[in-house]
Amino acid sequence: MIKFNSSSQTHTEFSNFHRSPFCLNGETWPTVEHYYQAYKFLPHDPEWAEEIRNASGPGTARKLGRSTDHQMREDWDDVPARGRATGR
């Protein structure tokens, strides 16, 4: 078993907070955490999702994604993990 978290000295590449930009659906995302948090608000609040995508870091993205000032997509609990990963 590999134990890690965002502050570990090893295996940080497995953390959602690992800074490794990637492109998905024509957008570049700084971390998986940015994408995961923003996806909660797509497609109904793209402006807020963009704010999350442009957050200064993954901790800020997580904080913005947990905001109760914006309505999360109603089907979030029904969106399978693979859909969250592919944007579908």
PDB file of N, CA, C and O in Angstrom, chain B, residues numbered from 101:
ATOM      1  N   MET B 101       0.838  -1.162   0.000  1.00  0.00           N
ATOM      2  CA  MET B 101       0.000   0.000   0.000  1.00  0.00           C
ATOM      3  C   MET B 101       0.893   1.238   0.000  1.00  0.00           C
ATOM      4  O   MET B 101       1.881   1.311   0.730  1.00  0.00           O
ATOM      5  N   ILE B 102       0.525   2.200  -0.827  1.00  0.00           N
ATOM      6  CA  ILE B 102       1.236   3.474  -0.882  1.00  0.00           C
ATOM      7  C   ILE B 102       0.412   4.500  -0.132  1.00  0.00           C
ATOM      8  O   ILE B 102      -0.760   4.711  -0.443  1.00  0.00           O
ATOM      9  N   LYS B 103       1.016   5.131   0.846  1.00  0.00           N
ATOM     10  CA  LYS B 103       0.325   6.177   1.599  1.00  0.00           C
ATOM     11  C   LYS B 103       0.844   7.531   1.145  1.00  0.00           C
ATOM     12  O   LYS B 103       2.052   7.746   1.056  1.00  0.00           O
ATOM     13  N   PHE B 104      -0.083   8.447   0.857  1.00  0.00           N
ATOM     14  CA  PHE B 104       0.305   9.768   0.401  1.00  0.00           C
ATOM     15  C   PHE B 104      -0.831  10.748   0.625  1.00  0.00           C
ATOM     16  O   PHE B 104      -1.985  10.362   0.809  1.00  0.00           O
ATOM     17  N   ASN B 105      -0.483  12.004   0.604  1.00  0.00           N
ATOM     18  CA  ASN B 105      -1.455  13.095   0.551  1.00  0.00           C
ATOM     19  C   ASN B 105      -0.751  14.282  -0.078  1.00  0.00           C
ATOM     20  O   ASN B 105       0.400  14.169  -0.501  1.00  0.00           O
ATOM     21  N   SER B 106      -1.423  15.408  -0.143  1.00  0.00           N
ATOM     22  CA  SER B 106      -0.851  16.549  -0.862  1.00  0.00           C
ATOM     23  C   SER B 106       0.407  17.107  -0.210  1.00  0.00           C
ATOM     24  O   SER B 106       1.153  17.845  -0.852  1.00  0.00           O
ATOM     25  N   SER B 107       0.657  16.771   1.050  1.00  0.00           N
ATOM     26  CA  SER B 107       1.859  17.277   1.706  1.00  0.00           C
ATOM     27  C   SER B 107       2.930  16.203   1.895  1.00  0.00           C
ATOM     28  O   SER B 107       3.940  16.446   2.556  1.00  0.00           O
ATOM     29  N   SER B 108       2.719  15.026   1.325  1.00  0.00           N
ATOM     30  CA  SER B 108       3.715  13.958   1.408  1.00  0.00           C
ATOM     31  C   SER B 108       4.976  14.356   0.662  1.00  0.00           C
ATOM     32  O   SER B 108       4.933  15.186  -0.245  1.00  0.00           O
ATOM     33  N   GLN B 109       6.082  13.771   1.041  1.00  0.00           N
ATOM     34  CA  GLN B 109       7.343  14.013   0.354  1.00  0.00           C
ATOM     35  C   GLN B 109       7.507  13.086  -0.851  1.00  0.00           C
ATOM     36  O   GLN B 109       8.291  13.367  -1.758  1.00  0.00           O
ATOM     37  N   THR B 110       6.770  11.993  -0.852  1.00  0.00           N
ATOM     38  CA  THR B 110       6.850  11.036  -1.955  1.00  0.00           C
ATOM     39  C   THR B 110       5.445  10.756  -2.490  1.00  0.00           C
ATOM     40  O   THR B 110       4.448  10.958  -1.797  1.00  0.00           O
ATOM     41  N   HIS B 111       5.392  10.298  -3.708  1.00  0.00           N
ATOM     42  CA  HIS B 111       4.142   9.890  -4.369  1.00  0.00           C
ATOM     43  C   HIS B 111       3.126  11.023  -4.524  1.00  0.00           C
ATOM     44  O   HIS B 111       1.925  10.770  -4.619  1.00  0.00           O
ATOM     45  N   THR B 112       3.597  12.258  -4.550  1.00  0.00           N
ATOM     46  CA  THR B 112       2.677  13.392  -4.689  1.00  0.00           C
ATOM     47  C   THR B 112       1.957  13.376  -6.030  1.00  0.00           C
ATOM     48  O   THR B 112       0.908  14.002  -6.184  1.00  0.00           O
ATOM     49  N   GLU B 113       2.522  12.657  -7.005  1.00  0.00           N
ATOM     50  CA  GLU B 113       1.888  12.602  -8.323  1.00  0.00           C
ATOM     51  C   GLU B 113       0.527  11.906  -8.296  1.00  0.00           C
ATOM     52  O   GLU B 113      -0.233  11.989  -9.261  1.00  0.00           O
ATOM     53  N   PHE B 114       0.223  11.232  -7.209  1.00  0.00           N
ATOM     54  CA  PHE B 114      -1.074  10.563  -7.082  1.00  0.00           C
ATOM     55  C   PHE B 114      -2.141  11.460  -6.454  1.00  0.00           C
ATOM     56  O   PHE B 114      -3.308  11.075  -6.394  1.00  0.00           O
ATOM     57  N   SER B 115      -1.767  12.622  -5.997  1.00  0.00           N
ATOM     58  CA  SER B 115      -2.694  13.538  -5.329  1.00  0.00           C
ATOM     59  C   SER B 115      -3.425  14.403  -6.345  1.00  0.00           C
ATOM     60  O   SER B 115      -2.844  14.794  -7.357  1.00  0.00           O
ATOM     61  N   ASN B 116      -4.699  14.706  -6.084  1.00  0.00           N
ATOM     62  CA  ASN B 116      -5.459  15.654  -6.903  1.00  0.00           C
ATOM     63  C   ASN B 116      -4.817  17.032  -6.883  1.00  0.00           C
ATOM     64  O   ASN B 116      -5.055  17.844  -7.777  1.00  0.00           O
ATOM     65  N   PHE B 117      -4.005  17.298  -5.866  1.00  0.00           N
ATOM     66  CA  PHE B 117      -3.362  18.602  -5.723  1.00  0.00           C
ATOM     67  C   PHE B 117      -2.038  18.687  -6.499  1.00  0.00           C
ATOM     68  O   PHE B 117      -1.428  19.755  -6.560  1.00  0.00           O
ATOM     69  N   HIS B 118      -1.601  17.592  -7.079  1.00  0.00           N
ATOM     70  CA  HIS B 118      -0.331  17.586  -7.825  1.00  0.00           C
ATOM     71  C   HIS B 118      -0.435  18.522  -9.019  1.00  0.00           C
ATOM     72  O   HIS B 118      -1.359  18.419  -9.825  1.00  0.00           O
ATOM     73  N   ARG B 119       0.516  19.430  -9.122  1.00  0.00           N
ATOM     74  CA  ARG B 119       0.497  20.406 -10.221  1.00  0.00           C
ATOM     75  C   ARG B 119       1.055  19.762 -11.489  1.00  0.00           C
ATOM     76  O   ARG B 119       2.264  19.694 -11.708  1.00  0.00           O
ATOM     77  N   SER B 120       0.137  19.305 -12.293  1.00  0.00           N
ATOM     78  CA  SER B 120       0.478  18.685 -13.569  1.00  0.00           C
ATOM     79  C   SER B 120      -0.627  19.046 -14.553  1.00  0.00           C
ATOM     80  O   SER B 120      -1.593  18.296 -14.698  1.00  0.00           O
ATOM     81  N   PRO B 121      -0.498  20.185 -15.232  1.00  0.00           N
ATOM     82  CA  PRO B 121      -1.559  20.649 -16.124  1.00  0.00           C
ATOM     83  C   PRO B 121      -1.914  19.609 -17.190  1.00  0.00           C
ATOM     84  O   PRO B 121      -1.052  18.867 -17.661  1.00  0.00           O
ATOM     85  N   PHE B 122      -3.183  19.570 -17.557  1.00  0.00           N
ATOM     86  CA  PHE B 122      -3.651  18.675 -18.605  1.00  0.00           C
ATOM     87  C   PHE B 122      -4.760  19.370 -19.382  1.00  0.00           C
ATOM     88  O   PHE B 122      -5.395  20.301 -18.885  1.00  0.00           O
ATOM     89  N   CYS B 123      -4.982  18.913 -20.589  1.00  0.00           N
ATOM     90  CA  CYS B 123      -6.005  19.491 -21.450  1.00  0.00           C
ATOM     91  C   CYS B 123      -7.159  18.493 -21.575  1.00  0.00           C
ATOM     92  O   CYS B 123      -6.945  17.310 -21.841  1.00  0.00           O
ATOM     93  N   LEU B 124      -8.380  18.987 -21.380  1.00  0.00           N
ATOM     94  CA  LEU B 124      -9.574  18.168 -21.501  1.00  0.00           C
ATOM     95  C   LEU B 124     -10.687  19.039 -22.061  1.00  0.00           C
ATOM     96  O   LEU B 124     -10.955  20.126 -21.548  1.00  0.00           O
ATOM     97  N   ASN B 125     -11.321  18.563 -23.098  1.00  0.00           N
ATOM     98  CA  ASN B 125     -12.420  19.292 -23.742  1.00  0.00           C
ATOM     99  C   ASN B 125     -12.013  20.717 -24.139  1.00  0.00           C
ATOM    100  O   ASN B 125     -12.805  21.650 -24.015  1.00  0.00           O
ATOM    101  N   GLY B 126     -10.783  20.875 -24.614  1.00  0.00           N
ATOM    102  CA  GLY B 126     -10.316  22.157 -25.109  1.00  0.00           C
ATOM    103  C   GLY B 126      -9.878  23.145 -24.045  1.00  0.00           C
ATOM    104  O   GLY B 126      -9.543  24.284 -24.370  1.00  0.00           O
ATOM    105  N   GLU B 127      -9.872  22.745 -22.795  1.00  0.00           N
ATOM    106  CA  GLU B 127      -9.458  23.610 -21.688  1.00  0.00           C
ATOM    107  C   GLU B 127      -8.235  23.013 -21.005  1.00  0.00           C
ATOM    108  O   GLU B 127      -8.116  21.794 -20.883  1.00  0.00           O
ATOM    109  N   THR B 128      -7.330  23.874 -20.563  1.00  0.00           N
ATOM    110  CA  THR B 128      -6.185  23.420 -19.787  1.00  0.00           C
ATOM    111  C   THR B 128      -6.497  23.602 -18.314  1.00  0.00           C
ATOM    112  O   THR B 128      -6.921  24.673 -17.881  1.00  0.00           O
ATOM    113  N   TRP B 129      -6.282  22.547 -17.558  1.00  0.00           N
ATOM    114  CA  TRP B 129      -6.564  22.526 -16.121  1.00  0.00           C
ATOM    115  C   TRP B 129      -5.249  22.389 -15.363  1.00  0.00           C
ATOM    116  O   TRP B 129      -4.445  21.517 -15.692  1.00  0.00           O
ATOM    117  N   PRO B 130      -5.009  23.233 -14.351  1.00  0.00           N
ATOM    118  CA  PRO B 130      -3.732  23.192 -13.615  1.00  0.00           C
ATOM    119  C   PRO B 130      -3.538  21.913 -12.801  1.00  0.00           C
ATOM    120  O   PRO B 130      -2.425  21.401 -12.689  1.00  0.00           O
ATOM    121  N   THR B 131      -4.635  21.404 -12.235  1.00  0.00           N
ATOM    122  CA  THR B 131      -4.579  20.186 -11.421  1.00  0.00           C
ATOM    123  C   THR B 131      -5.888  19.423 -11.593  1.00  0.00           C
ATOM    124  O   THR B 131      -6.872  19.968 -12.094  1.00  0.00           O
ATOM    125  N   VAL B 132      -5.893  18.182 -11.183  1.00  0.00           N
ATOM    126  CA  VAL B 132      -7.124  17.400 -11.182  1.00  0.00           C
ATOM    127  C   VAL B 132      -8.142  18.026 -10.225  1.00  0.00           C
ATOM    128  O   VAL B 132      -9.343  18.008 -10.499  1.00  0.00           O
ATOM    129  N   GLU B 133      -7.675  18.570  -9.124  1.00  0.00           N
ATOM    130  CA  GLU B 133      -8.579  19.199  -8.154  1.00  0.00           C
ATOM    131  C   GLU B 133      -9.340  20.370  -8.782  1.00  0.00           C
ATOM    132  O   GLU B 133     -10.537  20.526  -8.544  1.00  0.00           O
ATOM    133  N   HIS B 134      -8.663  21.182  -9.573  1.00  0.00           N
ATOM    134  CA  HIS B 134      -9.344  22.277 -10.263  1.00  0.00           C
ATOM    135  C   HIS B 134     -10.490  21.741 -11.117  1.00  0.00           C
ATOM    136  O   HIS B 134     -11.606  22.259 -11.078  1.00  0.00           O
ATOM    137  N   TYR B 135     -10.195  20.694 -11.890  1.00  0.00           N
ATOM    138  CA  TYR B 135     -11.220  20.127 -12.770  1.00  0.00           C
ATOM    139  C   TYR B 135     -12.370  19.522 -11.968  1.00  0.00           C
ATOM    140  O   TYR B 135     -13.538  19.778 -12.261  1.00  0.00           O
ATOM    141  N   TYR B 136     -12.041  18.727 -10.967  1.00  0.00           N
ATOM    142  CA  TYR B 136     -13.059  18.048 -10.169  1.00  0.00           C
ATOM    143  C   TYR B 136     -14.021  19.061  -9.544  1.00  0.00           C
ATOM    144  O   TYR B 136     -15.238  18.881  -9.599  1.00  0.00           O
ATOM    145  N   GLN B 137     -13.484  20.106  -8.959  1.00  0.00           N
ATOM    146  CA  GLN B 137     -14.332  21.101  -8.304  1.00  0.00           C
ATOM    147  C   GLN B 137     -15.163  21.884  -9.320  1.00  0.00           C
ATOM    148  O   GLN B 137     -16.341  22.144  -9.076  1.00  0.00           O
ATOM    149  N   ALA B 138     -14.573  22.263 -10.447  1.00  0.00           N
ATOM    150  CA  ALA B 138     -15.296  23.026 -11.463  1.00  0.00           C
ATOM    151  C   ALA B 138     -16.416  22.202 -12.088  1.00  0.00           C
ATOM    152  O   ALA B 138     -17.479  22.737 -12.402  1.00  0.00           O
ATOM    153  N   TYR B 139     -16.185  20.909 -12.270  1.00  0.00           N
ATOM    154  CA  TYR B 139     -17.172  20.047 -12.929  1.00  0.00           C
ATOM    155  C   TYR B 139     -18.484  19.981 -12.151  1.00  0.00           C
ATOM    156  O   TYR B 139     -19.529  19.678 -12.727  1.00  0.00           O
ATOM    157  N   LYS B 140     -18.438  20.256 -10.871  1.00  0.00           N
ATOM    158  CA  LYS B 140     -19.654  20.284 -10.060  1.00  0.00           C
ATOM    159  C   LYS B 140     -20.637  21.339 -10.548  1.00  0.00           C
ATOM    160  O   LYS B 140     -21.830  21.264 -10.253  1.00  0.00           O
ATOM    161  N   PHE B 141     -20.140  22.323 -11.293  1.00  0.00           N
ATOM    162  CA  PHE B 141     -20.955  23.467 -11.693  1.00  0.00           C
ATOM    163  C   PHE B 141     -21.188  23.532 -13.202  1.00  0.00           C
ATOM    164  O   PHE B 141     -21.740  24.513 -13.702  1.00  0.00           O
ATOM    165  N   LEU B 142     -20.777  22.508 -13.919  1.00  0.00           N
ATOM    166  CA  LEU B 142     -20.995  22.482 -15.363  1.00  0.00           C
ATOM    167  C   LEU B 142     -22.164  21.572 -15.705  1.00  0.00           C
ATOM    168  O   LEU B 142     -22.308  20.521 -15.080  1.00  0.00           O
ATOM    169  N   PRO B 143     -22.986  21.923 -16.651  1.00  0.00           N
ATOM    170  CA  PRO B 143     -22.851  23.059 -17.554  1.00  0.00           C
ATOM    171  C   PRO B 143     -23.625  24.307 -17.115  1.00  0.00           C
ATOM    172  O   PRO B 143     -23.591  25.319 -17.815  1.00  0.00           O
ATOM    173  N   HIS B 144     -24.313  24.259 -15.987  1.00  0.00           N
ATOM    174  CA  HIS B 144     -25.263  25.337 -15.649  1.00  0.00           C
ATOM    175  C   HIS B 144     -24.637  26.620 -15.119  1.00  0.00           C
ATOM    176  O   HIS B 144     -25.302  27.656 -15.125  1.00  0.00           O
ATOM    177  N   ASP B 145     -23.388  26.597 -14.659  1.00  0.00           N
ATOM    178  CA  ASP B 145     -22.752  27.811 -14.155  1.00  0.00           C
ATOM    179  C   ASP B 145     -21.312  27.892 -14.678  1.00  0.00           C
ATOM    180  O   ASP B 145     -20.360  27.791 -13.904  1.00  0.00           O
ATOM    181  N   PRO B 146     -21.159  28.076 -15.993  1.00  0.00           N
ATOM    182  CA  PRO B 146     -19.820  28.051 -16.581  1.00  0.00           C
ATOM    183  C   PRO B 146     -18.918  29.179 -16.086  1.00  0.00           C
ATOM    184  O   PRO B 146     -17.697  29.023 -16.060  1.00  0.00           O
ATOM    185  N   GLU B 147     -19.495  30.298 -15.697  1.00  0.00           N
ATOM    186  CA  GLU B 147     -18.664  31.396 -15.195  1.00  0.00           C
ATOM    187  C   GLU B 147     -17.988  31.010 -13.882  1.00  0.00           C
ATOM    188  O   GLU B 147     -16.813  31.310 -13.667  1.00  0.00           O
ATOM    189  N   TRP B 148     -18.738  30.345 -13.009  1.00  0.00           N
ATOM    190  CA  TRP B 148     -18.161  29.911 -11.736  1.00  0.00           C
ATOM    191  C   TRP B 148     -17.140  28.800 -11.958  1.00  0.00           C
ATOM    192  O   TRP B 148     -16.100  28.765 -11.301  1.00  0.00           O
ATOM    193  N   ALA B 149     -17.436  27.903 -12.874  1.00  0.00           N
ATOM    194  CA  ALA B 149     -16.483  26.841 -13.200  1.00  0.00           C
ATOM    195  C   ALA B 149     -15.178  27.443 -13.723  1.00  0.00           C
ATOM    196  O   ALA B 149     -14.095  26.957 -13.396  1.00  0.00           O
ATOM    197  N   GLU B 150     -15.277  28.489 -14.526  1.00  0.00           N
ATOM    198  CA  GLU B 150     -14.083  29.163 -15.044  1.00  0.00           C
ATOM    199  C   GLU B 150     -13.303  29.828 -13.916  1.00  0.00           C
ATOM    200  O   GLU B 150     -12.072  29.818 -13.916  1.00  0.00           O
ATOM    201  N   GLU B 151     -14.013  30.399 -12.967  1.00  0.00           N
ATOM    202  CA  GLU B 151     -13.355  31.001 -11.797  1.00  0.00           C
ATOM    203  C   GLU B 151     -12.548  29.933 -11.047  1.00  0.00           C
ATOM    204  O   GLU B 151     -11.425  30.184 -10.609  1.00  0.00           O
ATOM    205  N   ILE B 152     -13.126  28.763 -10.909  1.00  0.00           N
ATOM    206  CA  ILE B 152     -12.436  27.655 -10.235  1.00  0.00           C
ATOM    207  C   ILE B 152     -11.234  27.209 -11.064  1.00  0.00           C
ATOM    208  O   ILE B 152     -10.157  26.977 -10.515  1.00  0.00           O
ATOM    209  N   ARG B 153     -11.410  27.088 -12.382  1.00  0.00           N
ATOM    210  CA  ARG B 153     -10.300  26.668 -13.247  1.00  0.00           C
ATOM    211  C   ARG B 153      -9.119  27.628 -13.142  1.00  0.00           C
ATOM    212  O   ARG B 153      -7.964  27.212 -13.234  1.00  0.00           O
ATOM    213  N   ASN B 154      -9.407  28.889 -12.953  1.00  0.00           N
ATOM    214  CA  ASN B 154      -8.358  29.906 -12.863  1.00  0.00           C
ATOM    215  C   ASN B 154      -7.888  30.180 -11.437  1.00  0.00           C
ATOM    216  O   ASN B 154      -7.111  31.107 -11.213  1.00  0.00           O
ATOM    217  N   ALA B 155      -8.346  29.394 -10.479  1.00  0.00           N
ATOM    218  CA  ALA B 155      -7.933  29.574  -9.082  1.00  0.00           C
ATOM    219  C   ALA B 155      -6.417  29.477  -8.971  1.00  0.00           C
ATOM    220  O   ALA B 155      -5.775  28.751  -9.730  1.00  0.00           O
ATOM    221  N   SER B 156      -5.854  30.208  -8.028  1.00  0.00           N
ATOM    222  CA  SER B 156      -4.397  30.296  -7.875  1.00  0.00           C
ATOM    223  C   SER B 156      -3.737  28.975  -7.484  1.00  0.00           C
ATOM    224  O   SER B 156      -2.545  28.784  -7.727  1.00  0.00           O
ATOM    225  N   GLY B 157      -4.483  28.081  -6.894  1.00  0.00           N
ATOM    226  CA  GLY B 157      -3.931  26.786  -6.497  1.00  0.00           C
ATOM    227  C   GLY B 157      -5.034  25.798  -6.219  1.00  0.00           C
ATOM    228  O   GLY B 157      -6.207  26.171  -6.199  1.00  0.00           O
ATOM    229  N   PRO B 158      -4.684  24.536  -6.003  1.00  0.00           N
ATOM    230  CA  PRO B 158      -5.696  23.512  -5.779  1.00  0.00           C
ATOM    231  C   PRO B 158      -6.483  23.702  -4.483  1.00  0.00           C
ATOM    232  O   PRO B 158      -7.661  23.351  -4.419  1.00  0.00           O
ATOM    233  N   GLY B 159      -5.849  24.250  -3.460  1.00  0.00           N
ATOM    234  CA  GLY B 159      -6.576  24.517  -2.210  1.00  0.00           C
ATOM    235  C   GLY B 159      -7.656  25.563  -2.411  1.00  0.00           C
ATOM    236  O   GLY B 159      -8.756  25.447  -1.873  1.00  0.00           O
ATOM    237  N   THR B 160      -7.334  26.579  -3.185  1.00  0.00           N
ATOM    238  CA  THR B 160      -8.318  27.613  -3.501  1.00  0.00           C
ATOM    239  C   THR B 160      -9.425  27.039  -4.365  1.00  0.00           C
ATOM    240  O   THR B 160     -10.598  27.351  -4.161  1.00  0.00           O
ATOM    241  N   ALA B 161      -9.064  26.203  -5.329  1.00  0.00           N
ATOM    242  CA  ALA B 161     -10.074  25.552  -6.169  1.00  0.00           C
ATOM    243  C   ALA B 161     -11.037  24.730  -5.310  1.00  0.00           C
ATOM    244  O   ALA B 161     -12.249  24.763  -5.523  1.00  0.00           O
ATOM    245  N   ARG B 162     -10.498  24.000  -4.350  1.00  0.00           N
ATOM    246  CA  ARG B 162     -11.353  23.194  -3.464  1.00  0.00           C
ATOM    247  C   ARG B 162     -12.279  24.101  -2.654  1.00  0.00           C
ATOM    248  O   ARG B 162     -13.468  23.817  -2.513  1.00  0.00           O
ATOM    249  N   LYS B 163     -11.732  25.181  -2.130  1.00  0.00           N
ATOM    250  CA  LYS B 163     -12.551  26.111  -1.340  1.00  0.00           C
ATOM    251  C   LYS B 163     -13.679  26.685  -2.199  1.00  0.00           C
ATOM    252  O   LYS B 163     -14.828  26.731  -1.759  1.00  0.00           O
ATOM    253  N   LEU B 164     -13.364  27.120  -3.411  1.00  0.00           N
ATOM    254  CA  LEU B 164     -14.382  27.667  -4.302  1.00  0.00           C
ATOM    255  C   LEU B 164     -15.419  26.605  -4.664  1.00  0.00           C
ATOM    256  O   LEU B 164     -16.612  26.901  -4.742  1.00  0.00           O
ATOM    257  N   GLY B 165     -14.972  25.382  -4.882  1.00  0.00           N
ATOM    258  CA  GLY B 165     -15.873  24.291  -5.238  1.00  0.00           C
ATOM    259  C   GLY B 165     -16.809  23.887  -4.120  1.00  0.00           C
ATOM    260  O   GLY B 165     -17.829  23.244  -4.368  1.00  0.00           O
ATOM    261  N   ARG B 166     -16.481  24.252  -2.905  1.00  0.00           N
ATOM    262  CA  ARG B 166     -17.338  23.940  -1.757  1.00  0.00           C
ATOM    263  C   ARG B 166     -18.230  25.111  -1.366  1.00  0.00           C
ATOM    264  O   ARG B 166     -18.947  25.049  -0.366  1.00  0.00           O
ATOM    265  N   SER B 167     -18.183  26.166  -2.151  1.00  0.00           N
ATOM    266  CA  SER B 167     -18.984  27.354  -1.872  1.00  0.00           C
ATOM    267  C   SER B 167     -20.473  27.029  -1.884  1.00  0.00           C
ATOM    268  O   SER B 167     -20.952  26.300  -2.752  1.00  0.00           O
ATOM    269  N   THR B 168     -21.184  27.564  -0.931  1.00  0.00           N
ATOM    270  CA  THR B 168     -22.641  27.402  -0.904  1.00  0.00           C
ATOM    271  C   THR B 168     -23.330  28.596  -1.556  1.00  0.00           C
ATOM    272  O   THR B 168     -24.559  28.673  -1.581  1.00  0.00           O
ATOM    273  N   ASP B 169     -22.527  29.535  -2.088  1.00  0.00           N
ATOM    274  CA  ASP B 169     -23.087  30.692  -2.785  1.00  0.00           C
ATOM    275  C   ASP B 169     -23.476  30.361  -4.220  1.00  0.00           C
ATOM    276  O   ASP B 169     -24.151  31.149  -4.882  1.00  0.00           O
ATOM    277  N   HIS B 170     -23.051  29.198  -4.697  1.00  0.00           N
ATOM    278  CA  HIS B 170     -23.351  28.759  -6.061  1.00  0.00           C
ATOM    279  C   HIS B 170     -23.981  27.377  -5.987  1.00  0.00           C
ATOM    280  O   HIS B 170     -23.573  26.535  -5.188  1.00  0.00           O
ATOM    281  N   GLN B 171     -24.973  27.159  -6.824  1.00  0.00           N
ATOM    282  CA  GLN B 171     -25.673  25.877  -6.791  1.00  0.00           C
ATOM    283  C   GLN B 171     -24.895  24.832  -7.583  1.00  0.00           C
ATOM    284  O   GLN B 171     -24.594  25.007  -8.764  1.00  0.00           O
ATOM    285  N   MET B 172     -24.584  23.749  -6.896  1.00  0.00           N
ATOM    286  CA  MET B 172     -23.913  22.624  -7.528  1.00  0.00           C
ATOM    287  C   MET B 172     -24.914  21.910  -8.432  1.00  0.00           C
ATOM    288  O   MET B 172     -26.117  21.951  -8.173  1.00  0.00           O
ATOM    289  N   ARG B 173     -24.442  21.268  -9.468  1.00  0.00           N
ATOM    290  CA  ARG B 173     -25.344  20.543 -10.362  1.00  0.00           C
ATOM    291  C   ARG B 173     -26.155  19.524  -9.566  1.00  0.00           C
ATOM    292  O   ARG B 173     -25.630  18.831  -8.695  1.00  0.00           O
ATOM    293  N   GLU B 174     -27.416  19.452  -9.879  1.00  0.00           N
ATOM    294  CA  GLU B 174     -28.339  18.616  -9.097  1.00  0.00           C
ATOM    295  C   GLU B 174     -28.034  17.127  -9.196  1.00  0.00           C
ATOM    296  O   GLU B 174     -28.351  16.366  -8.282  1.00  0.00           O
ATOM    297  N   ASP B 175     -27.427  16.714 -10.285  1.00  0.00           N
ATOM    298  CA  ASP B 175     -27.163  15.288 -10.489  1.00  0.00           C
ATOM    299  C   ASP B 175     -25.757  14.868 -10.055  1.00  0.00           C
ATOM    300  O   ASP B 175     -25.300  13.785 -10.420  1.00  0.00           O
ATOM    301  N   TRP B 176     -25.075  15.701  -9.289  1.00  0.00           N
ATOM    302  CA  TRP B 176     -23.681  15.416  -8.934  1.00  0.00           C
ATOM    303  C   TRP B 176     -23.504  14.034  -8.311  1.00  0.00           C
ATOM    304  O   TRP B 176     -22.555  13.325  -8.646  1.00  0.00           O
ATOM    305  N   ASP B 177     -24.385  13.653  -7.430  1.00  0.00           N
ATOM    306  CA  ASP B 177     -24.250  12.350  -6.778  1.00  0.00           C
ATOM    307  C   ASP B 177     -24.508  11.194  -7.745  1.00  0.00           C
ATOM    308  O   ASP B 177     -24.121  10.059  -7.469  1.00  0.00           O
ATOM    309  N   ASP B 178     -25.154  11.475  -8.867  1.00  0.00           N
ATOM    310  CA  ASP B 178     -25.457  10.442  -9.855  1.00  0.00           C
ATOM    311  C   ASP B 178     -24.433  10.367 -10.984  1.00  0.00           C
ATOM    312  O   ASP B 178     -24.449   9.425 -11.777  1.00  0.00           O
ATOM    313  N   VAL B 179     -23.542  11.359 -11.060  1.00  0.00           N
ATOM    314  CA  VAL B 179     -22.537  11.371 -12.123  1.00  0.00           C
ATOM    315  C   VAL B 179     -21.464  10.352 -11.756  1.00  0.00           C
ATOM    316  O   VAL B 179     -20.797  10.493 -10.731  1.00  0.00           O
ATOM    317  N   PRO B 180     -21.296   9.327 -12.588  1.00  0.00           N
ATOM    318  CA  PRO B 180     -20.290   8.312 -12.254  1.00  0.00           C
ATOM    319  C   PRO B 180     -18.883   8.898 -12.301  1.00  0.00           C
ATOM    320  O   PRO B 180     -18.625   9.872 -13.008  1.00  0.00           O
ATOM    321  N   ALA B 181     -17.989   8.296 -11.545  1.00  0.00           N
ATOM    322  CA  ALA B 181     -16.603   8.780 -11.480  1.00  0.00           C
ATOM    323  C   ALA B 181     -15.980   8.851 -12.864  1.00  0.00           C
ATOM    324  O   ALA B 181     -15.213   9.773 -13.140  1.00  0.00           O
ATOM    325  N   ARG B 182     -16.285   7.908 -13.738  1.00  0.00           N
ATOM    326  CA  ARG B 182     -15.686   7.948 -15.077  1.00  0.00           C
ATOM    327  C   ARG B 182     -16.198   9.133 -15.867  1.00  0.00           C
ATOM    328  O   ARG B 182     -15.478   9.668 -16.710  1.00  0.00           O
ATOM    329  N   GLY B 183     -17.441   9.560 -15.612  1.00  0.00           N
ATOM    330  CA  GLY B 183     -17.968  10.754 -16.275  1.00  0.00           C
ATOM    331  C   GLY B 183     -17.288  12.001 -15.766  1.00  0.00           C
ATOM    332  O   GLY B 183     -17.047  12.940 -16.524  1.00  0.00           O
ATOM    333  N   ARG B 184     -16.980  12.013 -14.497  1.00  0.00           N
ATOM    334  CA  ARG B 184     -16.272  13.154 -13.925  1.00  0.00           C
ATOM    335  C   ARG B 184     -14.875  13.246 -14.532  1.00  0.00           C
ATOM    336  O   ARG B 184     -14.342  14.338 -14.727  1.00  0.00           O
ATOM    337  N   ALA B 185     -14.297  12.101 -14.823  1.00  0.00           N
ATOM    338  CA  ALA B 185     -12.944  12.081 -15.356  1.00  0.00           C
ATOM    339  C   ALA B 185     -12.896  12.436 -16.837  1.00  0.00           C
ATOM    340  O   ALA B 185     -11.872  12.918 -17.321  1.00  0.00           O
ATOM    341  N   THR B 186     -13.985  12.204 -17.562  1.00  0.00           N
ATOM    342  CA  THR B 186     -13.969  12.450 -19.013  1.00  0.00           C
ATOM    343  C   THR B 186     -14.765  13.676 -19.396  1.00  0.00           C
ATOM    344  O   THR B 186     -14.734  14.090 -20.555  1.00  0.00           O
ATOM    345  N   GLY B 187     -15.477  14.266 -18.454  1.00  0.00           N
ATOM    346  CA  GLY B 187     -16.278  15.433 -18.762  1.00  0.00           C
ATOM    347  C   GLY B 187     -17.584  15.106 -19.441  1.00  0.00           C
ATOM    348  O   GLY B 187     -18.189  15.979 -20.064  1.00  0.00           O
ATOM    349  N   ARG B 188     -18.037  13.863 -19.337  1.00  0.00           N
ATOM    350  CA  ARG B 188     -19.295  13.459 -19.972  1.00  0.00           C
ATOM    351  C   ARG B 188     -20.280  12.965 -18.943  1.00  0.00           C
ATOM    352  O   ARG B 188     -21.397  12.581 -19.292  1.00  0.00           O
TER     353      ARG B 188
END
